[in-house]
Amino acid sequence: MNIKETLTKLIKDNNLSHASLAKKMGYKSPSSIGNVVIRNEMKAGMLIDICNELGYEIVIKPKYGDNKAERTIILDESTDVIDNRGKFERG
């Protein structure tokens, strides 16, 4: 499953629209989320923020080798940078 399909499913499973998720996340424009999902282009920080808002986490785990659990990483924080989609600065 690619990022576009994954986010579309997560948003639908949470009974939200792109616009309602954008508003919930503090974006000024309702199309802020929809545009990046539709284009299937997004920075890792925005993906992490969306997943956090929806109550999901991004897990990176090795495909091969021993001690997979010990080598698993959870991405759960992004830097607070104002982006060009009108996101407000967090306090």
PDB file of N, CA, C and O in Angstrom:
ATOM      1  N   MET A   1       0.858  -1.173   0.000  1.00  0.00           N
ATOM      2  CA  MET A   1       0.000   0.000   0.000  1.00  0.00           C
ATOM      3  C   MET A   1       0.902   1.233   0.000  1.00  0.00           C
ATOM      4  O   MET A   1       1.866   1.300   0.763  1.00  0.00           O
ATOM      5  N   ASN A   2       0.589   2.208  -0.856  1.00  0.00           N
ATOM      6  CA  ASN A   2       1.408   3.416  -0.894  1.00  0.00           C
ATOM      7  C   ASN A   2       0.874   4.453   0.106  1.00  0.00           C
ATOM      8  O   ASN A   2      -0.143   4.227   0.762  1.00  0.00           O
ATOM      9  N   ILE A   3       1.568   5.579   0.213  1.00  0.00           N
ATOM     10  CA  ILE A   3       1.200   6.597   1.202  1.00  0.00           C
ATOM     11  C   ILE A   3      -0.199   7.152   0.924  1.00  0.00           C
ATOM     12  O   ILE A   3      -0.989   7.328   1.851  1.00  0.00           O
ATOM     13  N   LYS A   4      -0.505   7.424  -0.328  1.00  0.00           N
ATOM     14  CA  LYS A   4      -1.817   7.969  -0.680  1.00  0.00           C
ATOM     15  C   LYS A   4      -2.935   7.020  -0.253  1.00  0.00           C
ATOM     16  O   LYS A   4      -3.909   7.445   0.368  1.00  0.00           O
ATOM     17  N   GLU A   5      -2.797   5.746  -0.581  1.00  0.00           N
ATOM     18  CA  GLU A   5      -3.811   4.760  -0.215  1.00  0.00           C
ATOM     19  C   GLU A   5      -3.930   4.612   1.301  1.00  0.00           C
ATOM     20  O   GLU A   5      -5.028   4.506   1.847  1.00  0.00           O
ATOM     21  N   THR A   6      -2.781   4.607   1.962  1.00  0.00           N
ATOM     22  CA  THR A   6      -2.766   4.460   3.417  1.00  0.00           C
ATOM     23  C   THR A   6      -3.468   5.627   4.097  1.00  0.00           C
ATOM     24  O   THR A   6      -4.324   5.422   4.957  1.00  0.00           O
ATOM     25  N   LEU A   7      -3.108   6.855   3.716  1.00  0.00           N
ATOM     26  CA  LEU A   7      -3.727   8.028   4.349  1.00  0.00           C
ATOM     27  C   LEU A   7      -5.206   8.126   4.026  1.00  0.00           C
ATOM     28  O   LEU A   7      -6.002   8.500   4.887  1.00  0.00           O
ATOM     29  N   THR A   8      -5.586   7.798   2.805  1.00  0.00           N
ATOM     30  CA  THR A   8      -7.002   7.817   2.443  1.00  0.00           C
ATOM     31  C   THR A   8      -7.767   6.857   3.332  1.00  0.00           C
ATOM     32  O   THR A   8      -8.849   7.194   3.814  1.00  0.00           O
ATOM     33  N   LYS A   9      -7.228   5.665   3.559  1.00  0.00           N
ATOM     34  CA  LYS A   9      -7.883   4.679   4.424  1.00  0.00           C
ATOM     35  C   LYS A   9      -7.947   5.164   5.871  1.00  0.00           C
ATOM     36  O   LYS A   9      -8.990   5.051   6.515  1.00  0.00           O
ATOM     37  N   LEU A  10      -6.836   5.704   6.387  1.00  0.00           N
ATOM     38  CA  LEU A  10      -6.826   6.181   7.772  1.00  0.00           C
ATOM     39  C   LEU A  10      -7.832   7.307   7.983  1.00  0.00           C
ATOM     40  O   LEU A  10      -8.539   7.334   8.990  1.00  0.00           O
ATOM     41  N   ILE A  11      -7.893   8.230   7.036  1.00  0.00           N
ATOM     42  CA  ILE A  11      -8.825   9.352   7.147  1.00  0.00           C
ATOM     43  C   ILE A  11     -10.265   8.840   7.104  1.00  0.00           C
ATOM     44  O   ILE A  11     -11.105   9.268   7.896  1.00  0.00           O
ATOM     45  N   LYS A  12     -10.542   7.936   6.187  1.00  0.00           N
ATOM     46  CA  LYS A  12     -11.889   7.354   6.069  1.00  0.00           C
ATOM     47  C   LYS A  12     -12.249   6.562   7.321  1.00  0.00           C
ATOM     48  O   LYS A  12     -13.362   6.692   7.832  1.00  0.00           O
ATOM     49  N   ASP A  13     -11.323   5.741   7.824  1.00  0.00           N
ATOM     50  CA  ASP A  13     -11.572   4.927   9.019  1.00  0.00           C
ATOM     51  C   ASP A  13     -11.854   5.776  10.250  1.00  0.00           C
ATOM     52  O   ASP A  13     -12.496   5.312  11.193  1.00  0.00           O
ATOM     53  N   ASN A  14     -11.380   7.015  10.246  1.00  0.00           N
ATOM     54  CA  ASN A  14     -11.618   7.937  11.365  1.00  0.00           C
ATOM     55  C   ASN A  14     -12.792   8.874  11.103  1.00  0.00           C
ATOM     56  O   ASN A  14     -12.992   9.851  11.825  1.00  0.00           O
ATOM     57  N   ASN A  15     -13.570   8.567  10.056  1.00  0.00           N
ATOM     58  CA  ASN A  15     -14.760   9.348   9.701  1.00  0.00           C
ATOM     59  C   ASN A  15     -14.454  10.830   9.526  1.00  0.00           C
ATOM     60  O   ASN A  15     -15.205  11.691   9.985  1.00  0.00           O
ATOM     61  N   LEU A  16     -13.337  11.116   8.853  1.00  0.00           N
ATOM     62  CA  LEU A  16     -12.938  12.491   8.602  1.00  0.00           C
ATOM     63  C   LEU A  16     -12.840  12.726   7.101  1.00  0.00           C
ATOM     64  O   LEU A  16     -12.799  11.784   6.309  1.00  0.00           O
ATOM     65  N   SER A  17     -12.804  13.974   6.736  1.00  0.00           N
ATOM     66  CA  SER A  17     -12.488  14.378   5.359  1.00  0.00           C
ATOM     67  C   SER A  17     -11.117  15.041   5.403  1.00  0.00           C
ATOM     68  O   SER A  17     -10.585  15.319   6.477  1.00  0.00           O
ATOM     69  N   HIS A  18     -10.553  15.290   4.225  1.00  0.00           N
ATOM     70  CA  HIS A  18      -9.281  16.023   4.184  1.00  0.00           C
ATOM     71  C   HIS A  18      -9.450  17.373   4.861  1.00  0.00           C
ATOM     72  O   HIS A  18      -8.589  17.798   5.631  1.00  0.00           O
ATOM     73  N   ALA A  19     -10.559  18.048   4.575  1.00  0.00           N
ATOM     74  CA  ALA A  19     -10.795  19.388   5.136  1.00  0.00           C
ATOM     75  C   ALA A  19     -10.944  19.343   6.655  1.00  0.00           C
ATOM     76  O   ALA A  19     -10.389  20.187   7.358  1.00  0.00           O
ATOM     77  N   SER A  20     -11.692  18.361   7.166  1.00  0.00           N
ATOM     78  CA  SER A  20     -11.889  18.302   8.623  1.00  0.00           C
ATOM     79  C   SER A  20     -10.588  17.936   9.340  1.00  0.00           C
ATOM     80  O   SER A  20     -10.333  18.413  10.446  1.00  0.00           O
ATOM     81  N   LEU A  21      -9.774  17.098   8.718  1.00  0.00           N
ATOM     82  CA  LEU A  21      -8.478  16.769   9.320  1.00  0.00           C
ATOM     83  C   LEU A  21      -7.564  17.987   9.304  1.00  0.00           C
ATOM     84  O   LEU A  21      -6.864  18.249  10.282  1.00  0.00           O
ATOM     85  N   ALA A  22      -7.565  18.730   8.204  1.00  0.00           N
ATOM     86  CA  ALA A  22      -6.750  19.942   8.120  1.00  0.00           C
ATOM     87  C   ALA A  22      -7.142  20.923   9.226  1.00  0.00           C
ATOM     88  O   ALA A  22      -6.280  21.506   9.883  1.00  0.00           O
ATOM     89  N   LYS A  23      -8.442  21.096   9.424  1.00  0.00           N
ATOM     90  CA  LYS A  23      -8.921  22.004  10.469  1.00  0.00           C
ATOM     91  C   LYS A  23      -8.510  21.499  11.850  1.00  0.00           C
ATOM     92  O   LYS A  23      -8.053  22.274  12.690  1.00  0.00           O
ATOM     93  N   LYS A  24      -8.672  20.219  12.077  1.00  0.00           N
ATOM     94  CA  LYS A  24      -8.316  19.615  13.365  1.00  0.00           C
ATOM     95  C   LYS A  24      -6.824  19.786  13.667  1.00  0.00           C
ATOM     96  O   LYS A  24      -6.425  19.920  14.824  1.00  0.00           O
ATOM     97  N   MET A  25      -6.012  19.778  12.612  1.00  0.00           N
ATOM     98  CA  MET A  25      -4.571  19.909  12.788  1.00  0.00           C
ATOM     99  C   MET A  25      -4.113  21.360  12.815  1.00  0.00           C
ATOM    100  O   MET A  25      -2.929  21.622  13.025  1.00  0.00           O
ATOM    101  N   GLY A  26      -5.023  22.312  12.608  1.00  0.00           N
ATOM    102  CA  GLY A  26      -4.666  23.718  12.711  1.00  0.00           C
ATOM    103  C   GLY A  26      -4.218  24.380  11.434  1.00  0.00           C
ATOM    104  O   GLY A  26      -3.642  25.467  11.477  1.00  0.00           O
ATOM    105  N   TYR A  27      -4.465  23.757  10.295  1.00  0.00           N
ATOM    106  CA  TYR A  27      -4.117  24.384   9.020  1.00  0.00           C
ATOM    107  C   TYR A  27      -5.145  25.450   8.675  1.00  0.00           C
ATOM    108  O   TYR A  27      -6.330  25.300   8.971  1.00  0.00           O
ATOM    109  N   LYS A  28      -4.689  26.519   8.051  1.00  0.00           N
ATOM    110  CA  LYS A  28      -5.588  27.608   7.665  1.00  0.00           C
ATOM    111  C   LYS A  28      -6.448  27.221   6.472  1.00  0.00           C
ATOM    112  O   LYS A  28      -7.608  27.623   6.389  1.00  0.00           O
ATOM    113  N   SER A  29      -5.893  26.448   5.552  1.00  0.00           N
ATOM    114  CA  SER A  29      -6.611  26.073   4.340  1.00  0.00           C
ATOM    115  C   SER A  29      -7.107  24.638   4.448  1.00  0.00           C
ATOM    116  O   SER A  29      -6.343  23.742   4.807  1.00  0.00           O
ATOM    117  N   PRO A  30      -8.386  24.411   4.138  1.00  0.00           N
ATOM    118  CA  PRO A  30      -8.913  23.048   4.203  1.00  0.00           C
ATOM    119  C   PRO A  30      -8.285  22.114   3.177  1.00  0.00           C
ATOM    120  O   PRO A  30      -8.341  20.894   3.331  1.00  0.00           O
ATOM    121  N   SER A  31      -7.693  22.675   2.137  1.00  0.00           N
ATOM    122  CA  SER A  31      -7.085  21.833   1.108  1.00  0.00           C
ATOM    123  C   SER A  31      -5.656  21.420   1.453  1.00  0.00           C
ATOM    124  O   SER A  31      -5.029  20.682   0.692  1.00  0.00           O
ATOM    125  N   SER A  32      -5.137  21.880   2.578  1.00  0.00           N
ATOM    126  CA  SER A  32      -3.745  21.600   2.940  1.00  0.00           C
ATOM    127  C   SER A  32      -3.443  20.106   2.980  1.00  0.00           C
ATOM    128  O   SER A  32      -2.403  19.669   2.487  1.00  0.00           O
ATOM    129  N   ILE A  33      -4.331  19.336   3.553  1.00  0.00           N
ATOM    130  CA  ILE A  33      -4.132  17.888   3.634  1.00  0.00           C
ATOM    131  C   ILE A  33      -4.470  17.240   2.299  1.00  0.00           C
ATOM    132  O   ILE A  33      -3.707  16.417   1.795  1.00  0.00           O
ATOM    133  N   GLY A  34      -5.603  17.607   1.729  1.00  0.00           N
ATOM    134  CA  GLY A  34      -6.057  17.002   0.482  1.00  0.00           C
ATOM    135  C   GLY A  34      -5.058  17.127  -0.646  1.00  0.00           C
ATOM    136  O   GLY A  34      -4.837  16.170  -1.388  1.00  0.00           O
ATOM    137  N   ASN A  35      -4.460  18.279  -0.785  1.00  0.00           N
ATOM    138  CA  ASN A  35      -3.507  18.500  -1.876  1.00  0.00           C
ATOM    139  C   ASN A  35      -2.304  17.564  -1.795  1.00  0.00           C
ATOM    140  O   ASN A  35      -1.891  17.000  -2.809  1.00  0.00           O
ATOM    141  N   VAL A  36      -1.744  17.395  -0.613  1.00  0.00           N
ATOM    142  CA  VAL A  36      -0.565  16.538  -0.507  1.00  0.00           C
ATOM    143  C   VAL A  36      -0.929  15.063  -0.620  1.00  0.00           C
ATOM    144  O   VAL A  36      -0.144  14.271  -1.141  1.00  0.00           O
ATOM    145  N   VAL A  37      -2.111  14.687  -0.138  1.00  0.00           N
ATOM    146  CA  VAL A  37      -2.531  13.289  -0.259  1.00  0.00           C
ATOM    147  C   VAL A  37      -2.812  12.953  -1.720  1.00  0.00           C
ATOM    148  O   VAL A  37      -2.376  11.914  -2.214  1.00  0.00           O
ATOM    149  N   ILE A  38      -3.528  13.817  -2.402  1.00  0.00           N
ATOM    150  CA  ILE A  38      -3.877  13.575  -3.802  1.00  0.00           C
ATOM    151  C   ILE A  38      -2.622  13.507  -4.672  1.00  0.00           C
ATOM    152  O   ILE A  38      -2.518  12.650  -5.549  1.00  0.00           O
ATOM    153  N   ARG A  39      -1.672  14.410  -4.430  1.00  0.00           N
ATOM    154  CA  ARG A  39      -0.428  14.413  -5.206  1.00  0.00           C
ATOM    155  C   ARG A  39       0.499  13.277  -4.804  1.00  0.00           C
ATOM    156  O   ARG A  39       1.436  12.941  -5.528  1.00  0.00           O
ATOM    157  N   ASN A  40       0.227  12.682  -3.627  1.00  0.00           N
ATOM    158  CA  ASN A  40       1.059  11.601  -3.107  1.00  0.00           C
ATOM    159  C   ASN A  40       2.485  12.071  -2.871  1.00  0.00           C
ATOM    160  O   ASN A  40       3.441  11.316  -3.049  1.00  0.00           O
ATOM    161  N   GLU A  41       2.615  13.343  -2.464  1.00  0.00           N
ATOM    162  CA  GLU A  41       3.915  13.928  -2.148  1.00  0.00           C
ATOM    163  C   GLU A  41       3.830  14.577  -0.780  1.00  0.00           C
ATOM    164  O   GLU A  41       3.010  15.468  -0.558  1.00  0.00           O
ATOM    165  N   MET A  42       4.665  14.140   0.124  1.00  0.00           N
ATOM    166  CA  MET A  42       4.656  14.774   1.429  1.00  0.00           C
ATOM    167  C   MET A  42       5.969  14.523   2.138  1.00  0.00           C
ATOM    168  O   MET A  42       6.640  13.515   1.919  1.00  0.00           O
ATOM    169  N   LYS A  43       6.315  15.466   2.989  1.00  0.00           N
ATOM    170  CA  LYS A  43       7.517  15.336   3.797  1.00  0.00           C
ATOM    171  C   LYS A  43       7.225  14.395   4.958  1.00  0.00           C
ATOM    172  O   LYS A  43       6.083  14.256   5.395  1.00  0.00           O
ATOM    173  N   ALA A  44       8.271  13.761   5.442  1.00  0.00           N
ATOM    174  CA  ALA A  44       8.118  12.809   6.542  1.00  0.00           C
ATOM    175  C   ALA A  44       7.476  13.458   7.762  1.00  0.00           C
ATOM    176  O   ALA A  44       6.659  12.830   8.436  1.00  0.00           O
ATOM    177  N   GLY A  45       7.834  14.705   8.054  1.00  0.00           N
ATOM    178  CA  GLY A  45       7.276  15.388   9.222  1.00  0.00           C
ATOM    179  C   GLY A  45       5.770  15.530   9.148  1.00  0.00           C
ATOM    180  O   GLY A  45       5.077  15.359  10.151  1.00  0.00           O
ATOM    181  N   MET A  46       5.258  15.841   7.972  1.00  0.00           N
ATOM    182  CA  MET A  46       3.813  15.977   7.825  1.00  0.00           C
ATOM    183  C   MET A  46       3.134  14.618   7.967  1.00  0.00           C
ATOM    184  O   MET A  46       2.070  14.519   8.578  1.00  0.00           O
ATOM    185  N   LEU A  47       3.732  13.581   7.413  1.00  0.00           N
ATOM    186  CA  LEU A  47       3.187  12.231   7.543  1.00  0.00           C
ATOM    187  C   LEU A  47       3.123  11.827   9.012  1.00  0.00           C
ATOM    188  O   LEU A  47       2.126  11.263   9.462  1.00  0.00           O
ATOM    189  N   ILE A  48       4.176  12.113   9.748  1.00  0.00           N
ATOM    190  CA  ILE A  48       4.208  11.808  11.184  1.00  0.00           C
ATOM    191  C   ILE A  48       3.125  12.589  11.914  1.00  0.00           C
ATOM    192  O   ILE A  48       2.428  12.027  12.759  1.00  0.00           O
ATOM    193  N   ASP A  49       2.970  13.884  11.603  1.00  0.00           N
ATOM    194  CA  ASP A  49       1.948  14.709  12.252  1.00  0.00           C
ATOM    195  C   ASP A  49       0.543  14.172  11.988  1.00  0.00           C
ATOM    196  O   ASP A  49      -0.284  14.119  12.898  1.00  0.00           O
ATOM    197  N   ILE A  50       0.273  13.776  10.746  1.00  0.00           N
ATOM    198  CA  ILE A  50      -1.045  13.236  10.407  1.00  0.00           C
ATOM    199  C   ILE A  50      -1.282  11.939  11.174  1.00  0.00           C
ATOM    200  O   ILE A  50      -2.349  11.748  11.757  1.00  0.00           O
ATOM    201  N   CYS A  51      -0.301  11.058  11.174  1.00  0.00           N
ATOM    202  CA  CYS A  51      -0.452   9.793  11.892  1.00  0.00           C
ATOM    203  C   CYS A  51      -0.656  10.029  13.386  1.00  0.00           C
ATOM    204  O   CYS A  51      -1.500   9.380  14.005  1.00  0.00           O
ATOM    205  N   ASN A  52       0.099  10.940  13.963  1.00  0.00           N
ATOM    206  CA  ASN A  52      -0.077  11.260  15.381  1.00  0.00           C
ATOM    207  C   ASN A  52      -1.488  11.771  15.649  1.00  0.00           C
ATOM    208  O   ASN A  52      -2.125  11.357  16.618  1.00  0.00           O
ATOM    209  N   GLU A  53      -1.977  12.661  14.803  1.00  0.00           N
ATOM    210  CA  GLU A  53      -3.309  13.232  14.976  1.00  0.00           C
ATOM    211  C   GLU A  53      -4.394  12.145  14.907  1.00  0.00           C
ATOM    212  O   GLU A  53      -5.404  12.224  15.607  1.00  0.00           O
ATOM    213  N   LEU A  54      -4.178  11.147  14.068  1.00  0.00           N
ATOM    214  CA  LEU A  54      -5.161  10.078  13.895  1.00  0.00           C
ATOM    215  C   LEU A  54      -4.947   8.910  14.857  1.00  0.00           C
ATOM    216  O   LEU A  54      -5.711   7.945  14.850  1.00  0.00           O
ATOM    217  N   GLY A  55      -3.908   9.001  15.682  1.00  0.00           N
ATOM    218  CA  GLY A  55      -3.661   7.959  16.672  1.00  0.00           C
ATOM    219  C   GLY A  55      -2.904   6.750  16.129  1.00  0.00           C
ATOM    220  O   GLY A  55      -3.082   5.632  16.613  1.00  0.00           O
ATOM    221  N   TYR A  56      -2.068   6.975  15.131  1.00  0.00           N
ATOM    222  CA  TYR A  56      -1.251   5.912  14.553  1.00  0.00           C
ATOM    223  C   TYR A  56       0.214   6.280  14.687  1.00  0.00           C
ATOM    224  O   TYR A  56       0.556   7.436  14.936  1.00  0.00           O
ATOM    225  N   GLU A  57       1.075   5.289  14.521  1.00  0.00           N
ATOM    226  CA  GLU A  57       2.505   5.539  14.534  1.00  0.00           C
ATOM    227  C   GLU A  57       3.147   4.865  13.333  1.00  0.00           C
ATOM    228  O   GLU A  57       2.616   3.898  12.786  1.00  0.00           O
ATOM    229  N   ILE A  58       4.282   5.382  12.940  1.00  0.00           N
ATOM    230  CA  ILE A  58       5.024   4.833  11.809  1.00  0.00           C
ATOM    231  C   ILE A  58       6.141   3.969  12.380  1.00  0.00           C
ATOM    232  O   ILE A  58       6.977   4.435  13.154  1.00  0.00           O
ATOM    233  N   VAL A  59       6.135   2.708  11.983  1.00  0.00           N
ATOM    234  CA  VAL A  59       7.110   1.750  12.490  1.00  0.00           C
ATOM    235  C   VAL A  59       8.043   1.341  11.356  1.00  0.00           C
ATOM    236  O   VAL A  59       7.599   0.964  10.272  1.00  0.00           O
ATOM    237  N   ILE A  60       9.328   1.421  11.625  1.00  0.00           N
ATOM    238  CA  ILE A  60      10.338   0.951  10.684  1.00  0.00           C
ATOM    239  C   ILE A  60      10.973  -0.275  11.316  1.00  0.00           C
ATOM    240  O   ILE A  60      11.540  -0.212  12.407  1.00  0.00           O
ATOM    241  N   LYS A  61      10.865  -1.396  10.605  1.00  0.00           N
ATOM    242  CA  LYS A  61      11.442  -2.624  11.148  1.00  0.00           C
ATOM    243  C   LYS A  61      12.234  -3.336  10.070  1.00  0.00           C
ATOM    244  O   LYS A  61      11.910  -3.245   8.885  1.00  0.00           O
ATOM    245  N   PRO A  62      13.262  -4.036  10.478  1.00  0.00           N
ATOM    246  CA  PRO A  62      14.082  -4.736   9.493  1.00  0.00           C
ATOM    247  C   PRO A  62      13.315  -5.896   8.862  1.00  0.00           C
ATOM    248  O   PRO A  62      12.488  -6.542   9.506  1.00  0.00           O
ATOM    249  N   LYS A  63      13.608  -6.139   7.596  1.00  0.00           N
ATOM    250  CA  LYS A  63      12.995  -7.270   6.904  1.00  0.00           C
ATOM    251  C   LYS A  63      13.707  -8.576   7.244  1.00  0.00           C
ATOM    252  O   LYS A  63      13.097  -9.644   7.277  1.00  0.00           O
ATOM    253  N   TYR A  64      14.988  -8.468   7.493  1.00  0.00           N
ATOM    254  CA  TYR A  64      15.803  -9.674   7.642  1.00  0.00           C
ATOM    255  C   TYR A  64      16.649  -9.605   8.904  1.00  0.00           C
ATOM    256  O   TYR A  64      16.821  -8.542   9.499  1.00  0.00           O
ATOM    257  N   GLY A  65      17.171 -10.757   9.298  1.00  0.00           N
ATOM    258  CA  GLY A  65      18.127 -10.814  10.393  1.00  0.00           C
ATOM    259  C   GLY A  65      17.497 -11.121  11.732  1.00  0.00           C
ATOM    260  O   GLY A  65      16.282 -11.275  11.860  1.00  0.00           O
ATOM    261  N   ASP A  66      18.353 -11.204  12.712  1.00  0.00           N
ATOM    262  CA  ASP A  66      17.945 -11.507  14.076  1.00  0.00           C
ATOM    263  C   ASP A  66      17.590 -10.227  14.821  1.00  0.00           C
ATOM    264  O   ASP A  66      17.867  -9.123  14.353  1.00  0.00           O
ATOM    265  N   ASN A  67      16.983 -10.392  15.971  1.00  0.00           N
ATOM    266  CA  ASN A  67      16.652  -9.290  16.874  1.00  0.00           C
ATOM    267  C   ASN A  67      15.841  -8.190  16.186  1.00  0.00           C
ATOM    268  O   ASN A  67      16.112  -7.004  16.375  1.00  0.00           O
ATOM    269  N   LYS A  68      14.858  -8.582  15.397  1.00  0.00           N
ATOM    270  CA  LYS A  68      14.041  -7.598  14.680  1.00  0.00           C
ATOM    271  C   LYS A  68      13.351  -6.631  15.638  1.00  0.00           C
ATOM    272  O   LYS A  68      13.285  -5.429  15.379  1.00  0.00           O
ATOM    273  N   ALA A  69      12.842  -7.161  16.739  1.00  0.00           N
ATOM    274  CA  ALA A  69      12.143  -6.299  17.704  1.00  0.00           C
ATOM    275  C   ALA A  69      13.088  -5.257  18.294  1.00  0.00           C
ATOM    276  O   ALA A  69      12.698  -4.104  18.477  1.00  0.00           O
ATOM    277  N   GLU A  70      14.303  -5.642  18.587  1.00  0.00           N
ATOM    278  CA  GLU A  70      15.274  -4.719  19.165  1.00  0.00           C
ATOM    279  C   GLU A  70      15.716  -3.654  18.171  1.00  0.00           C
ATOM    280  O   GLU A  70      16.117  -2.560  18.568  1.00  0.00           O
ATOM    281  N   ARG A  71      15.647  -3.964  16.894  1.00  0.00           N
ATOM    282  CA  ARG A  71      16.089  -3.037  15.859  1.00  0.00           C
ATOM    283  C   ARG A  71      14.935  -2.233  15.257  1.00  0.00           C
ATOM    284  O   ARG A  71      15.136  -1.472  14.311  1.00  0.00           O
ATOM    285  N   THR A  72      13.741  -2.399  15.799  1.00  0.00           N
ATOM    286  CA  THR A  72      12.572  -1.676  15.305  1.00  0.00           C
ATOM    287  C   THR A  72      12.582  -0.245  15.830  1.00  0.00           C
ATOM    288  O   THR A  72      12.928   0.006  16.984  1.00  0.00           O
ATOM    289  N   ILE A  73      12.197   0.685  14.962  1.00  0.00           N
ATOM    290  CA  ILE A  73      12.191   2.114  15.302  1.00  0.00           C
ATOM    291  C   ILE A  73      10.784   2.657  15.079  1.00  0.00           C
ATOM    292  O   ILE A  73      10.133   2.321  14.090  1.00  0.00           O
ATOM    293  N   ILE A  74      10.319   3.496  15.999  1.00  0.00           N
ATOM    294  CA  ILE A  74       9.024   4.160  15.852  1.00  0.00           C
ATOM    295  C   ILE A  74       9.271   5.646  15.629  1.00  0.00           C
ATOM    296  O   ILE A  74       9.878   6.322  16.460  1.00  0.00           O
ATOM    297  N   LEU A  75       8.787   6.145  14.486  1.00  0.00           N
ATOM    298  CA  LEU A  75       8.871   7.584  14.205  1.00  0.00           C
ATOM    299  C   LEU A  75       7.640   8.239  14.812  1.00  0.00           C
ATOM    300  O   LEU A  75       6.517   7.939  14.407  1.00  0.00           O
ATOM    301  N   ASP A  76       7.837   9.121  15.768  1.00  0.00           N
ATOM    302  CA  ASP A  76       6.680   9.723  16.412  1.00  0.00           C
ATOM    303  C   ASP A  76       6.810  11.215  16.669  1.00  0.00           C
ATOM    304  O   ASP A  76       5.910  11.821  17.250  1.00  0.00           O
ATOM    305  N   GLU A  77       7.901  11.807  16.250  1.00  0.00           N
ATOM    306  CA  GLU A  77       8.071  13.241  16.448  1.00  0.00           C
ATOM    307  C   GLU A  77       8.568  13.886  15.175  1.00  0.00           C
ATOM    308  O   GLU A  77       9.405  13.334  14.461  1.00  0.00           O
ATOM    309  N   SER A  78       8.042  15.057  14.906  1.00  0.00           N
ATOM    310  CA  SER A  78       8.554  15.837  13.785  1.00  0.00           C
ATOM    311  C   SER A  78       8.946  17.202  14.309  1.00  0.00           C
ATOM    312  O   SER A  78       8.525  17.609  15.392  1.00  0.00           O
ATOM    313  N   THR A  79       9.746  17.898  13.543  1.00  0.00           N
ATOM    314  CA  THR A  79      10.164  19.230  13.957  1.00  0.00           C
ATOM    315  C   THR A  79       9.027  20.213  13.736  1.00  0.00           C
ATOM    316  O   THR A  79       8.245  20.062  12.797  1.00  0.00           O
ATOM    317  N   ASP A  80       8.935  21.189  14.570  1.00  0.00           N
ATOM    318  CA  ASP A  80       7.895  22.207  14.456  1.00  0.00           C
ATOM    319  C   ASP A  80       8.379  23.327  13.546  1.00  0.00           C
ATOM    320  O   ASP A  80       8.967  24.305  14.007  1.00  0.00           O
ATOM    321  N   VAL A  81       8.131  23.180  12.282  1.00  0.00           N
ATOM    322  CA  VAL A  81       8.541  24.160  11.287  1.00  0.00           C
ATOM    323  C   VAL A  81       7.296  24.637  10.558  1.00  0.00           C
ATOM    324  O   VAL A  81       6.457  23.823  10.172  1.00  0.00           O
ATOM    325  N   ILE A  82       7.165  25.923  10.367  1.00  0.00           N
ATOM    326  CA  ILE A  82       6.039  26.453   9.609  1.00  0.00           C
ATOM    327  C   ILE A  82       6.246  26.084   8.148  1.00  0.00           C
ATOM    328  O   ILE A  82       7.305  26.348   7.578  1.00  0.00           O
ATOM    329  N   ASP A  83       5.247  25.483   7.553  1.00  0.00           N
ATOM    330  CA  ASP A  83       5.404  25.083   6.161  1.00  0.00           C
ATOM    331  C   ASP A  83       4.669  26.053   5.237  1.00  0.00           C
ATOM    332  O   ASP A  83       4.038  27.007   5.693  1.00  0.00           O
ATOM    333  N   ASN A  84       4.760  25.800   3.959  1.00  0.00           N
ATOM    334  CA  ASN A  84       4.184  26.723   2.977  1.00  0.00           C
ATOM    335  C   ASN A  84       2.691  26.500   2.752  1.00  0.00           C
ATOM    336  O   ASN A  84       2.111  27.112   1.854  1.00  0.00           O
ATOM    337  N   ARG A  85       2.064  25.649   3.537  1.00  0.00           N
ATOM    338  CA  ARG A  85       0.636  25.418   3.402  1.00  0.00           C
ATOM    339  C   ARG A  85      -0.176  26.189   4.455  1.00  0.00           C
ATOM    340  O   ARG A  85      -1.373  25.952   4.613  1.00  0.00           O
ATOM    341  N   GLY A  86       0.471  27.099   5.162  1.00  0.00           N
ATOM    342  CA  GLY A  86      -0.243  27.940   6.107  1.00  0.00           C
ATOM    343  C   GLY A  86      -0.431  27.345   7.474  1.00  0.00           C
ATOM    344  O   GLY A  86      -1.307  27.777   8.222  1.00  0.00           O
ATOM    345  N   LYS A  87       0.373  26.359   7.817  1.00  0.00           N
ATOM    346  CA  LYS A  87       0.252  25.751   9.137  1.00  0.00           C
ATOM    347  C   LYS A  87       0.685  26.746  10.192  1.00  0.00           C
ATOM    348  O   LYS A  87       1.706  27.417  10.042  1.00  0.00           O
ATOM    349  N   PHE A  88      -0.084  26.842  11.250  1.00  0.00           N
ATOM    350  CA  PHE A  88       0.277  27.771  12.313  1.00  0.00           C
ATOM    351  C   PHE A  88       1.447  27.204  13.120  1.00  0.00           C
ATOM    352  O   PHE A  88       1.680  25.995  13.147  1.00  0.00           O
ATOM    353  N   GLU A  89       2.162  28.095  13.765  1.00  0.00           N
ATOM    354  CA  GLU A  89       3.291  27.678  14.578  1.00  0.00           C
ATOM    355  C   GLU A  89       2.782  27.125  15.895  1.00  0.00           C
ATOM    356  O   GLU A  89       1.892  27.704  16.519  1.00  0.00           O
ATOM    357  N   ARG A  90       3.344  26.010  16.314  1.00  0.00           N
ATOM    358  CA  ARG A  90       2.948  25.417  17.600  1.00  0.00           C
ATOM    359  C   ARG A  90       3.645  26.115  18.735  1.00  0.00           C
ATOM    360  O   ARG A  90       4.751  26.633  18.582  1.00  0.00           O
ATOM    361  N   GLY A  91       2.988  26.126  19.881  1.00  0.00           N
ATOM    362  CA  GLY A  91       3.546  26.791  21.041  1.00  0.00           C
ATOM    363  C   GLY A  91       4.383  25.980  21.899  1.00  0.00           C
ATOM    364  O   GLY A  91       4.895  26.471  22.905  1.00  0.00           O
TER     365      GLY A  91
END
